[in-house]
Amino acid sequence: MTATAPRRRGRPSRTESAAGPATRDRILAAAREEFAQRGYEKTSVRSIAKAAGVDPALVHHYFGTKEQVFEAAVEVAFVPALSASGAIDEGPLDGVGERLTRFIFGIWENPATRAPLLAIVRSAVNNETAAAVFRRLVAAQLLGRIARRVQLPDAELRATLAAAQLVGTAMLRYVIKVEPLASADAEQVIARVAPVVQGHLTGD
């Protein structure tokens, strides 16, 4: 029997490297599931690799560190929220609060888009590294867009307060599941939250 040449540590085999985008997507899907179930601190590159059915070296090959894996998973999971440009930019400014609230709650109400967001929020709440990744993404991609639309001297503060209203409500409803908010009709919640968001964005 011919001996197989030993692999160099930290580098995937040629076969693994050639696995392509499908393998990368499988790793990301496994990472989102691991972060959702175990949180950032208890998730490791090894556990992600095991869930994806690949060697840990392949995870490092595609993404690098655990923080970088988390950031990549967050970016993919956060795409629906980052596509809020229509809700923010289209239509009159005096209706942006309702459009934005309805858009964000639409993402949370959809089980397919809710699960990745739960992974992000749970990890960000429990770990500063995960929280820093979340802040960078939100600040760069969402809050800046809202602030540019508002175009007032304190636009960044207004955008942050509006986001706090939406994130806080979503946390209580979908993550902590505080009643009666957790089981309230979504339209009723939107009707109450949207004017508050509008007030943060354009009120005196």
GROMACS elastic network, one bead per residue, 0.5 to 0.9 nm:
[ bonds ]
;  ai    aj funct       b0    kb
    3     6     6  0.88091   500
    4     7     6  0.87839   500
    7    10     6  0.87170   500
    7    11     6  0.75270   500
    7    12     6  0.78974   500
    7    13     6  0.69971   500
    8    11     6  0.59432   500
    8    12     6  0.81195   500
    8    13     6  0.86173   500
    9    12     6  0.82271   500
    9    57     6  0.77849   500
   10    56     6  0.82430   500
   10    57     6  0.50251   500
   10    58     6  0.81087   500
   10    60     6  0.74241   500
   10    61     6  0.78085   500
   11    17     6  0.88325   500
   11    57     6  0.56576   500
   11    58     6  0.71262   500
   11    60     6  0.81691   500
   11    61     6  0.67295   500
   12    15     6  0.79726   500
   12    16     6  0.58027   500
   12    17     6  0.59655   500
   12    55     6  0.75445   500
   12    56     6  0.86037   500
   12    57     6  0.55044   500
   12    58     6  0.53073   500
   12    59     6  0.89384   500
   12    60     6  0.88135   500
   12    61     6  0.69178   500
   13    16     6  0.51596   500
   13    17     6  0.61021   500
   13    18     6  0.85827   500
   13    57     6  0.89750   500
   13    58     6  0.84802   500
   14    17     6  0.50327   500
   14    18     6  0.61550   500
   14    19     6  0.87877   500
   15    18     6  0.52099   500
   15    19     6  0.65523   500
   16    19     6  0.52018   500
   16    20     6  0.82936   500
   16    23     6  0.86712   500
   16    54     6  0.82079   500
   16    55     6  0.84302   500
   16    58     6  0.70162   500
   17    20     6  0.69556   500
   17    58     6  0.73363   500
   17    61     6  0.81089   500
   17    62     6  0.89261   500
   19    22     6  0.70214   500
   19    23     6  0.57727   500
   19    24     6  0.81668   500
   20    23     6  0.57512   500
   20    24     6  0.66548   500
   20    25     6  0.89919   500
   21    25     6  0.60743   500
   21    26     6  0.84993   500
   22    25     6  0.51510   500
   22    26     6  0.61611   500
   22    27     6  0.87034   500
   23    27     6  0.62270   500
   23    28     6  0.86763   500
   23    52     6  0.82279   500
   23    54     6  0.83613   500
   24    27     6  0.51627   500
   24    28     6  0.63433   500
   24    29     6  0.87310   500
   24    58     6  0.89087   500
   24    59     6  0.81669   500
   24    62     6  0.69056   500
   24    63     6  0.88965   500
   25    28     6  0.50370   500
   25    29     6  0.61451   500
   25    30     6  0.85591   500
   26    29     6  0.51048   500
   26    30     6  0.61459   500
   26    31     6  0.85044   500
   26    52     6  0.59062   500
   26    53     6  0.86948   500
   27    30     6  0.50801   500
   27    31     6  0.60235   500
   27    32     6  0.86726   500
   27    48     6  0.69191   500
   27    49     6  0.69005   500
   27    51     6  0.80016   500
   27    52     6  0.52587   500
   27    53     6  0.84130   500
   27    54     6  0.80672   500
   27    59     6  0.70708   500
   27    69     6  0.89115   500
   28    32     6  0.62069   500
   28    33     6  0.86376   500
   28    48     6  0.85854   500
   28    52     6  0.84181   500
   28    69     6  0.75236   500
   28    70     6  0.86403   500
   28    72     6  0.74496   500
   28    73     6  0.56539   500
   28    76     6  0.83887   500
   29    32     6  0.52600   500
   29    33     6  0.63572   500
   29    34     6  0.86804   500
   29    52     6  0.78709   500
   29    73     6  0.76891   500
   30    33     6  0.51273   500
   30    34     6  0.60814   500
   30    35     6  0.85792   500
   30    47     6  0.89690   500
   30    48     6  0.58482   500
   30    49     6  0.78159   500
   30    50     6  0.87182   500
   30    51     6  0.56573   500
   30    52     6  0.53904   500
   31    34     6  0.50503   500
   31    35     6  0.60361   500
   31    36     6  0.83888   500
   31    43     6  0.83797   500
   31    45     6  0.85608   500
   31    47     6  0.85937   500
   31    48     6  0.53632   500
   31    49     6  0.83585   500
   31    51     6  0.80340   500
   31    52     6  0.81055   500
   31    69     6  0.73168   500
   31    70     6  0.72682   500
   31    73     6  0.67229   500
   32    35     6  0.52292   500
   32    36     6  0.60214   500
   32    37     6  0.85859   500
   32    48     6  0.88977   500
   32    70     6  0.78685   500
   32    73     6  0.59749   500
   32    74     6  0.79183   500
   32    77     6  0.80445   500
   32   115     6  0.87069   500
   32   116     6  0.63224   500
   32   119     6  0.64057   500
   32   120     6  0.82108   500
   33    36     6  0.50601   500
   33    37     6  0.60945   500
   33    38     6  0.83480   500
   33    48     6  0.86885   500
   33    51     6  0.87330   500
   33   115     6  0.85410   500
   33   116     6  0.78314   500
   33   119     6  0.73554   500
   34    37     6  0.52074   500
   34    38     6  0.56410   500
   34    39     6  0.71349   500
   34    40     6  0.83437   500
   34    42     6  0.87839   500
   34    43     6  0.62093   500
   34    44     6  0.86376   500
   34    47     6  0.75818   500
   34    48     6  0.65012   500
   34    51     6  0.78844   500
   34   119     6  0.82603   500
   35    38     6  0.53549   500
   35    40     6  0.54726   500
   35    41     6  0.86118   500
   35    42     6  0.81531   500
   35    43     6  0.61461   500
   35    48     6  0.89086   500
   35    70     6  0.79728   500
   35   119     6  0.54628   500
   35   120     6  0.74901   500
   35   122     6  0.82052   500
   35   123     6  0.66924   500
   36    39     6  0.57897   500
   36    40     6  0.82995   500
   36   115     6  0.75870   500
   36   116     6  0.72438   500
   36   117     6  0.86245   500
   36   118     6  0.63814   500
   36   120     6  0.72391   500
   36   121     6  0.88142   500
   36   122     6  0.70506   500
   36   123     6  0.74744   500
   37    43     6  0.87765   500
   37   119     6  0.74048   500
   38    41     6  0.77118   500
   38    42     6  0.55355   500
   38    43     6  0.58834   500
   38   119     6  0.88929   500
   38   123     6  0.85741   500
   39    42     6  0.57709   500
   39    43     6  0.61993   500
   39   119     6  0.72025   500
   39   120     6  0.86771   500
   39   122     6  0.64189   500
   39   124     6  0.86384   500
   39   126     6  0.75271   500
   39   127     6  0.84362   500
   40    43     6  0.53364   500
   40    44     6  0.80894   500
   40    66     6  0.88503   500
   40    67     6  0.88764   500
   40    70     6  0.80461   500
   40   119     6  0.87528   500
   40   120     6  0.88592   500
   40   122     6  0.82082   500
   40   124     6  0.78134   500
   40   126     6  0.75364   500
   40   127     6  0.65950   500
   40   129     6  0.85809   500
   40   130     6  0.67669   500
   41    44     6  0.77136   500
   41   123     6  0.78299   500
   41   126     6  0.79290   500
   41   127     6  0.67830   500
   41   130     6  0.89703   500
   43    46     6  0.82732   500
   43    47     6  0.63763   500
   43    48     6  0.72454   500
   43    66     6  0.84538   500
   44    47     6  0.51476   500
   44    48     6  0.62922   500
   44    49     6  0.85671   500
   44    66     6  0.67810   500
   45    48     6  0.51165   500
   45    49     6  0.61008   500
   45    50     6  0.85964   500
   45    56     6  0.62302   500
   45    57     6  0.89085   500
   45    59     6  0.68919   500
   45    60     6  0.78729   500
   45    65     6  0.77441   500
   45    66     6  0.59147   500
   45    69     6  0.82921   500
   46    49     6  0.50688   500
   46    50     6  0.61361   500
   46    51     6  0.86489   500
   46    55     6  0.79873   500
   46    56     6  0.53823   500
   46    57     6  0.89139   500
   46    59     6  0.85214   500
   47    50     6  0.50418   500
   47    51     6  0.61751   500
   47    52     6  0.85724   500
   47    56     6  0.84080   500
   48    51     6  0.51638   500
   48    52     6  0.61622   500
   48    53     6  0.85213   500
   48    54     6  0.86490   500
   48    56     6  0.78338   500
   48    59     6  0.79565   500
   49    52     6  0.50562   500
   49    53     6  0.59198   500
   49    54     6  0.50832   500
   49    55     6  0.57844   500
   49    56     6  0.50591   500
   49    57     6  0.84360   500
   49    58     6  0.78372   500
   49    59     6  0.64404   500
   50    53     6  0.50264   500
   50    54     6  0.62387   500
   50    55     6  0.73666   500
   50    56     6  0.77145   500
   51    54     6  0.79425   500
   52    55     6  0.87364   500
   54    57     6  0.82793   500
   54    58     6  0.66770   500
   54    59     6  0.77667   500
   55    58     6  0.54538   500
   55    59     6  0.71611   500
   56    59     6  0.51895   500
   56    60     6  0.65834   500
   56    61     6  0.86442   500
   57    60     6  0.51130   500
   57    61     6  0.60366   500
   57    62     6  0.87907   500
   58    62     6  0.62821   500
   58    63     6  0.84907   500
   59    62     6  0.54037   500
   59    63     6  0.59408   500
   59    64     6  0.69255   500
   59    65     6  0.84541   500
   59    66     6  0.89061   500
   59    69     6  0.79866   500
   60    63     6  0.52458   500
   60    65     6  0.63152   500
   60    66     6  0.83212   500
   60    69     6  0.85228   500
   61    64     6  0.61339   500
   62    69     6  0.86189   500
   63    66     6  0.79841   500
   63    67     6  0.89727   500
   63    68     6  0.58593   500
   63    69     6  0.54371   500
   63    72     6  0.77102   500
   64    67     6  0.81371   500
   64    68     6  0.59956   500
   64    69     6  0.69234   500
   65    68     6  0.51627   500
   65    69     6  0.63479   500
   65    70     6  0.86990   500
   66    70     6  0.61524   500
   66    71     6  0.86046   500
   67    70     6  0.50474   500
   67    71     6  0.61775   500
   67    72     6  0.86664   500
   67   129     6  0.72765   500
   67   130     6  0.73120   500
   67   133     6  0.80756   500
   68    71     6  0.50009   500
   68    72     6  0.61693   500
   68    73     6  0.85322   500
   69    72     6  0.52008   500
   69    73     6  0.61780   500
   69    74     6  0.85598   500
   70    73     6  0.50434   500
   70    74     6  0.60014   500
   70    75     6  0.85698   500
   70   120     6  0.85922   500
   70   130     6  0.74094   500
   70   133     6  0.80818   500
   71    75     6  0.61263   500
   71    76     6  0.86955   500
   71   130     6  0.80851   500
   71   133     6  0.61612   500
   71   134     6  0.79421   500
   71   137     6  0.86654   500
   72    75     6  0.51849   500
   72    76     6  0.64020   500
   72    77     6  0.86512   500
   73    76     6  0.53024   500
   73    77     6  0.61043   500
   73    78     6  0.84298   500
   73   116     6  0.85136   500
   73   120     6  0.86125   500
   74    77     6  0.50457   500
   74    78     6  0.57422   500
   74    79     6  0.84714   500
   74   116     6  0.78614   500
   74   117     6  0.81522   500
   74   119     6  0.85184   500
   74   120     6  0.63542   500
   74   133     6  0.82417   500
   74   134     6  0.75475   500
   74   137     6  0.84066   500
   75    78     6  0.51415   500
   75    79     6  0.62273   500
   75   137     6  0.75860   500
   76    79     6  0.55129   500
   76    80     6  0.86311   500
   76   116     6  0.87533   500
   77    80     6  0.73399   500
   77    81     6  0.85811   500
   77   113     6  0.74531   500
   77   115     6  0.87710   500
   77   116     6  0.52729   500
   77   117     6  0.65027   500
   77   119     6  0.89254   500
   77   120     6  0.81316   500
   78    81     6  0.54224   500
   78    82     6  0.62431   500
   78    83     6  0.88160   500
   78   113     6  0.86486   500
   78   116     6  0.77458   500
   78   117     6  0.69698   500
   78   120     6  0.85993   500
   78   137     6  0.86624   500
   79    83     6  0.62496   500
   80    83     6  0.52358   500
   80    84     6  0.73032   500
   80   104     6  0.89243   500
   80   107     6  0.71132   500
   80   113     6  0.75509   500
   81    84     6  0.57382   500
   81   103     6  0.81540   500
   81   104     6  0.67387   500
   81   107     6  0.72193   500
   81   142     6  0.79921   500
   82    85     6  0.73681   500
   82   138     6  0.84298   500
   82   141     6  0.63879   500
   82   142     6  0.61616   500
   83    86     6  0.73890   500
   83    87     6  0.86800   500
   83   142     6  0.88926   500
   84    87     6  0.53249   500
   84    88     6  0.63017   500
   84    89     6  0.85215   500
   84   100     6  0.73115   500
   84   103     6  0.70310   500
   84   104     6  0.80637   500
   84   142     6  0.79489   500
   85    88     6  0.50474   500
   85    89     6  0.55942   500
   85    90     6  0.76455   500
   85   142     6  0.86879   500
   85   145     6  0.76469   500
   85   146     6  0.86832   500
   86    89     6  0.53590   500
   86    90     6  0.52252   500
   86    91     6  0.84684   500
   86    99     6  0.87285   500
   86   100     6  0.89390   500
   87    90     6  0.60005   500
   87    91     6  0.78824   500
   87    96     6  0.67149   500
   87    97     6  0.88759   500
   87    98     6  0.87163   500
   87    99     6  0.51217   500
   87   100     6  0.53057   500
   87   101     6  0.87998   500
   87   102     6  0.85907   500
   87   103     6  0.67420   500
   88    91     6  0.79861   500
   88    93     6  0.82909   500
   88    96     6  0.59252   500
   88    97     6  0.85132   500
   88    99     6  0.72193   500
   88   100     6  0.63391   500
   88   145     6  0.77460   500
   88   146     6  0.64645   500
   88   149     6  0.70267   500
   89    92     6  0.83993   500
   89    93     6  0.82990   500
   89    96     6  0.81157   500
   89   145     6  0.85829   500
   89   146     6  0.83537   500
   89   149     6  0.65858   500
   90    93     6  0.84714   500
   90    96     6  0.83218   500
   91    94     6  0.85486   500
   91    95     6  0.71306   500
   91    96     6  0.73965   500
   91    99     6  0.88774   500
   92    95     6  0.57095   500
   92    96     6  0.68429   500
   93    96     6  0.52150   500
   93    97     6  0.81822   500
   93   149     6  0.79549   500
   93   150     6  0.74878   500
   93   198     6  0.89303   500
   93   202     6  0.79988   500
   94    97     6  0.73338   500
   94    98     6  0.88883   500
   94   198     6  0.72462   500
   94   202     6  0.74021   500
   95    98     6  0.57169   500
   95    99     6  0.64024   500
   95   100     6  0.87167   500
   95   198     6  0.73706   500
   96    99     6  0.50445   500
   96   100     6  0.58728   500
   96   101     6  0.83213   500
   96   194     6  0.87886   500
   96   197     6  0.85993   500
   96   198     6  0.66831   500
   96   201     6  0.83623   500
   97   100     6  0.53544   500
   97   101     6  0.60388   500
   97   102     6  0.84792   500
   97   162     6  0.83701   500
   97   193     6  0.86624   500
   97   194     6  0.52352   500
   97   195     6  0.64827   500
   97   196     6  0.77680   500
   97   197     6  0.51113   500
   97   199     6  0.78441   500
   97   200     6  0.86245   500
   97   201     6  0.73381   500
   97   202     6  0.88641   500
   98   101     6  0.50759   500
   98   102     6  0.58904   500
   98   103     6  0.83546   500
   98   190     6  0.74954   500
   98   191     6  0.79240   500
   98   193     6  0.82231   500
   98   195     6  0.69960   500
   98   197     6  0.76371   500
   98   198     6  0.70947   500
   99   102     6  0.52429   500
   99   103     6  0.60648   500
   99   104     6  0.86794   500
   99   194     6  0.80743   500
  100   103     6  0.50678   500
  100   104     6  0.61615   500
  100   105     6  0.85479   500
  100   194     6  0.79653   500
  100   197     6  0.84260   500
  101   104     6  0.52892   500
  101   105     6  0.60788   500
  101   106     6  0.83647   500
  101   166     6  0.70146   500
  101   190     6  0.64344   500
  101   193     6  0.72556   500
  101   194     6  0.56145   500
  101   197     6  0.74432   500
  102   105     6  0.52774   500
  102   106     6  0.59442   500
  102   107     6  0.87909   500
  102   187     6  0.85807   500
  102   190     6  0.63768   500
  102   194     6  0.78331   500
  103   106     6  0.50729   500
  103   107     6  0.66216   500
  104   107     6  0.52881   500
  104   108     6  0.65807   500
  104   109     6  0.87676   500
  104   166     6  0.76652   500
  104   170     6  0.89518   500
  105   109     6  0.59356   500
  105   110     6  0.85594   500
  105   166     6  0.84016   500
  105   170     6  0.77584   500
  105   186     6  0.77387   500
  105   190     6  0.75775   500
  106   109     6  0.51488   500
  106   110     6  0.63372   500
  106   186     6  0.89587   500
  107   110     6  0.54238   500
  107   111     6  0.82374   500
  107   112     6  0.85164   500
  107   113     6  0.57599   500
  107   114     6  0.63631   500
  107   117     6  0.88968   500
  108   111     6  0.71895   500
  108   112     6  0.88781   500
  108   113     6  0.65959   500
  108   115     6  0.85313   500
  108   117     6  0.78354   500
  108   170     6  0.75290   500
  108   174     6  0.75877   500
  109   112     6  0.88525   500
  109   113     6  0.80524   500
  109   114     6  0.67285   500
  109   174     6  0.88017   500
  109   186     6  0.80120   500
  110   113     6  0.55818   500
  110   114     6  0.58558   500
  110   115     6  0.87981   500
  111   115     6  0.62487   500
  112   115     6  0.61763   500
  112   116     6  0.78376   500
  113   116     6  0.60221   500
  113   117     6  0.67415   500
  114   117     6  0.52182   500
  114   118     6  0.61826   500
  114   119     6  0.88573   500
  114   174     6  0.85601   500
  115   118     6  0.51545   500
  115   119     6  0.65452   500
  115   120     6  0.89714   500
  116   119     6  0.51452   500
  116   120     6  0.65118   500
  116   121     6  0.88718   500
  117   120     6  0.50722   500
  117   121     6  0.61458   500
  117   122     6  0.84781   500
  118   121     6  0.52129   500
  118   122     6  0.59093   500
  118   123     6  0.83520   500
  118   174     6  0.81128   500
  118   175     6  0.69302   500
  119   122     6  0.54606   500
  119   123     6  0.61596   500
  119   124     6  0.85257   500
  120   123     6  0.53660   500
  120   124     6  0.60264   500
  120   125     6  0.86188   500
  120   130     6  0.79096   500
  120   131     6  0.86955   500
  120   134     6  0.74512   500
  121   124     6  0.50443   500
  121   125     6  0.60639   500
  121   126     6  0.86928   500
  121   130     6  0.89259   500
  121   131     6  0.83414   500
  121   134     6  0.82391   500
  121   171     6  0.81119   500
  121   175     6  0.82401   500
  122   125     6  0.53227   500
  122   126     6  0.64836   500
  122   127     6  0.87569   500
  122   175     6  0.78417   500
  123   126     6  0.53586   500
  123   127     6  0.60064   500
  123   128     6  0.87700   500
  123   130     6  0.59420   500
  123   131     6  0.72974   500
  124   127     6  0.54965   500
  124   128     6  0.67104   500
  124   129     6  0.76252   500
  124   132     6  0.76855   500
  124   133     6  0.80674   500
  124   134     6  0.65972   500
  124   135     6  0.88509   500
  125   128     6  0.77004   500
  125   130     6  0.79975   500
  125   131     6  0.65731   500
  126   130     6  0.79702   500
  126   131     6  0.79381   500
  127   130     6  0.53943   500
  127   131     6  0.61051   500
  127   132     6  0.87058   500
  128   132     6  0.60270   500
  128   133     6  0.86406   500
  129   132     6  0.51557   500
  129   133     6  0.64862   500
  129   134     6  0.87550   500
  130   133     6  0.51883   500
  130   134     6  0.62593   500
  130   135     6  0.86718   500
  131   134     6  0.50010   500
  131   135     6  0.60721   500
  131   136     6  0.86206   500
  132   135     6  0.50558   500
  132   136     6  0.61905   500
  132   137     6  0.86651   500
  133   136     6  0.52640   500
  133   137     6  0.63583   500
  133   138     6  0.87150   500
  134   137     6  0.52750   500
  134   138     6  0.61307   500
  134   139     6  0.84533   500
  135   138     6  0.51824   500
  135   139     6  0.58038   500
  135   140     6  0.82468   500
  136   139     6  0.52870   500
  136   140     6  0.59023   500
  136   141     6  0.82336   500
  137   140     6  0.53391   500
  137   141     6  0.57782   500
  137   142     6  0.76642   500
  138   141     6  0.54309   500
  138   142     6  0.51901   500
  138   143     6  0.62237   500
  138   144     6  0.84646   500
  139   142     6  0.59458   500
  139   143     6  0.50422   500
  139   144     6  0.61756   500
  139   145     6  0.89780   500
  139   160     6  0.87021   500
  140   143     6  0.67195   500
  140   144     6  0.59753   500
  140   145     6  0.82271   500
  141   144     6  0.63061   500
  141   145     6  0.66864   500
  142   145     6  0.53205   500
  142   146     6  0.64348   500
  142   147     6  0.87847   500
  142   159     6  0.89359   500
  142   163     6  0.89813   500
  143   146     6  0.51254   500
  143   147     6  0.61019   500
  143   148     6  0.86262   500
  143   156     6  0.71798   500
  143   159     6  0.57252   500
  143   160     6  0.65372   500
  143   163     6  0.75735   500
  144   147     6  0.50949   500
  144   148     6  0.61934   500
  144   149     6  0.86938   500
  144   156     6  0.72019   500
  144   159     6  0.78706   500
  145   148     6  0.52907   500
  145   149     6  0.64389   500
  145   150     6  0.89152   500
  145   159     6  0.88540   500
  146   149     6  0.51824   500
  146   150     6  0.63676   500
  146   151     6  0.88372   500
  146   155     6  0.80594   500
  146   156     6  0.80895   500
  146   158     6  0.88525   500
  146   159     6  0.58698   500
  146   160     6  0.89955   500
  146   201     6  0.85900   500
  147   150     6  0.51766   500
  147   151     6  0.62501   500
  147   152     6  0.78762   500
  147   154     6  0.85159   500
  147   156     6  0.52082   500
  147   157     6  0.82773   500
  147   158     6  0.74024   500
  147   159     6  0.55632   500
  147   160     6  0.86611   500
  147   201     6  0.84963   500
  148   151     6  0.53247   500
  148   152     6  0.84582   500
  148   155     6  0.73887   500
  148   156     6  0.84313   500
  149   152     6  0.88157   500
  149   155     6  0.85629   500
  150   155     6  0.59932   500
  150   156     6  0.88609   500
  150   158     6  0.84073   500
  150   159     6  0.81648   500
  150   201     6  0.66683   500
  150   202     6  0.71207   500
  151   154     6  0.82980   500
  151   155     6  0.59888   500
  152   156     6  0.85508   500
  152   158     6  0.87396   500
  152   201     6  0.89998   500
  152   202     6  0.83593   500
  153   156     6  0.82631   500
  154   157     6  0.55205   500
  154   158     6  0.62819   500
  154   159     6  0.87509   500
  155   159     6  0.60498   500
  155   160     6  0.85516   500
  155   201     6  0.74511   500
  155   202     6  0.89391   500
  156   159     6  0.51066   500
  156   160     6  0.61617   500
  156   161     6  0.86469   500
  157   160     6  0.50651   500
  157   161     6  0.61506   500
  157   162     6  0.85866   500
  157   200     6  0.87265   500
  157   201     6  0.88796   500
  158   161     6  0.51962   500
  158   162     6  0.61961   500
  158   163     6  0.86098   500
  158   199     6  0.88727   500
  158   200     6  0.53231   500
  158   201     6  0.51073   500
  158   202     6  0.78959   500
  159   162     6  0.51412   500
  159   163     6  0.61595   500
  159   164     6  0.85713   500
  159   197     6  0.89813   500
  159   200     6  0.73623   500
  159   201     6  0.62407   500
  160   163     6  0.50433   500
  160   164     6  0.60617   500
  160   165     6  0.86559   500
  160   200     6  0.88029   500
  161   165     6  0.62652   500
  161   166     6  0.87603   500
  161   197     6  0.79384   500
  161   200     6  0.62318   500
  161   201     6  0.80854   500
  162   165     6  0.51639   500
  162   166     6  0.64518   500
  162   167     6  0.86808   500
  162   196     6  0.78409   500
  162   198     6  0.76842   500
  162   199     6  0.83902   500
  162   200     6  0.55701   500
  162   201     6  0.65475   500
  163   166     6  0.51045   500
  163   167     6  0.59135   500
  163   168     6  0.82005   500
  163   197     6  0.79837   500
  164   167     6  0.51467   500
  164   168     6  0.56520   500
  164   169     6  0.82448   500
  165   168     6  0.52959   500
  165   169     6  0.61142   500
  165   170     6  0.85493   500
  165   193     6  0.77372   500
  165   196     6  0.77778   500
  165   197     6  0.66973   500
  165   200     6  0.89481   500
  166   169     6  0.52944   500
  166   170     6  0.61130   500
  166   171     6  0.85715   500
  166   193     6  0.77751   500
  166   194     6  0.89592   500
  166   197     6  0.76450   500
  167   170     6  0.50465   500
  167   171     6  0.60186   500
  167   172     6  0.86932   500
  168   171     6  0.50691   500
  168   172     6  0.63550   500
  168   173     6  0.86245   500
  169   172     6  0.52814   500
  169   173     6  0.60923   500
  169   174     6  0.83923   500
  169   181     6  0.85072   500
  169   193     6  0.82821   500
  170   173     6  0.50901   500
  170   174     6  0.55937   500
  170   175     6  0.71868   500
  170   176     6  0.89329   500
  171   174     6  0.55937   500
  171   176     6  0.60660   500
  171   177     6  0.76563   500
  171   178     6  0.89896   500
  172   175     6  0.59879   500
  172   177     6  0.54064   500
  172   178     6  0.54785   500
  172   179     6  0.85438   500
  172   181     6  0.72897   500
  172   182     6  0.71604   500
  173   176     6  0.64166   500
  173   178     6  0.59696   500
  173   179     6  0.77911   500
  173   180     6  0.86860   500
  173   181     6  0.55741   500
  173   183     6  0.77953   500
  173   184     6  0.87548   500
  174   177     6  0.53043   500
  174   178     6  0.83514   500
  174   182     6  0.65318   500
  175   178     6  0.85308   500
  176   182     6  0.84193   500
  177   180     6  0.85905   500
  177   181     6  0.73448   500
  177   183     6  0.82078   500
  178   181     6  0.58690   500
  178   182     6  0.54607   500
  178   183     6  0.85622   500
  179   182     6  0.50716   500
  179   183     6  0.65445   500
  179   184     6  0.80458   500
  180   183     6  0.57511   500
  180   184     6  0.59997   500
  181   184     6  0.51116   500
  181   185     6  0.84460   500
  181   189     6  0.77573   500
  182   185     6  0.87279   500
  183   186     6  0.84431   500
  184   187     6  0.85494   500
  184   188     6  0.70164   500
  184   189     6  0.68940   500
  185   188     6  0.52784   500
  185   189     6  0.64789   500
  185   190     6  0.88237   500
  186   189     6  0.51076   500
  186   190     6  0.61532   500
  186   191     6  0.85592   500
  187   190     6  0.50635   500
  187   191     6  0.60732   500
  187   192     6  0.87134   500
  188   191     6  0.51315   500
  188   192     6  0.64618   500
  188   193     6  0.87514   500
  189   192     6  0.52661   500
  189   193     6  0.60627   500
  189   194     6  0.83843   500
  190   193     6  0.51451   500
  190   194     6  0.56386   500
  190   195     6  0.87615   500
  191   194     6  0.57742   500
  191   195     6  0.73307   500
  192   195     6  0.64690   500
  192   196     6  0.73867   500
  193   196     6  0.53584   500
  193   197     6  0.63690   500
  193   198     6  0.87627   500
  194   197     6  0.50942   500
  194   198     6  0.61270   500
  194   199     6  0.85626   500
  195   199     6  0.60437   500
  195   200     6  0.86764   500
  196   200     6  0.63485   500
  196   201     6  0.87474   500
  197   200     6  0.51929   500
  197   201     6  0.63586   500
  197   202     6  0.87795   500
  198   201     6  0.51102   500
  198   202     6  0.60063   500
  198   203     6  0.70182   500
  199   202     6  0.54729   500
  199   204     6  0.77127   500
  200   203     6  0.59082   500
  200   204     6  0.85570   500
